């Protein structure tokens, strides 16, 4: 069988290397910090919104 008969156009050109797949993932600590900042940011925004709503009700 020749190489052209075994060619699969959907397969990656270079075989996946464990190092490449590891580099593409975000570090776990960064993901945890990102989620924490998003949650804290939304809680702070909700608190400020509540303050403005209470102040505007009078």
N, C-alpha and C positions, 0 to 999 in steps of 0.2 A: 504494500500500500504506500502510495506516495504521500508527501506532506500535504499536498493540495486536497487530497481526498479526506484527510483527517482534520482539515481546517474547520474550526467552529467560529463563525463571526461574532457570536455572543460571548465568547469566553474572553477574559482579560488578556492583554498582550503579554504581560509578565505575570508569572505566578505570584500569588499573594505571599508576602513575607511577613512573618509575625511582627517584625519591627515596624513595618508600614502600618499595619492595622493598629498597633499600639499607639503610634504617633497621631493617628487620625482621631482617636478618642480624647475627649476633654478629661483632664485630671479630676479625680473624684472630689478633692477639696474645693476645686473651682466650681464644680456643679453645686455642691452644698452651699458655698458662699453665695452663688448667684440666686439660688432659691431663697435663701435666708434674706438677702437684700430685697428681693421682690416682695416677699411676705411683709417684711418690716416697712417697706416703702408704701405698700397698700394700706397697712394698718395706720401708718402716720397720715396718709392722705384721707382716710376715712375719719380719723380723729379731727383733723383740721376742717373737713367738711361738716362734721357734727358741730364744731364750735361756731362756724359761720351760720349754720342753720339756727342754732339756739340764739345767737346774737341778733339775727335778722328777724326773729319771731316777735321781738318786743316792739 
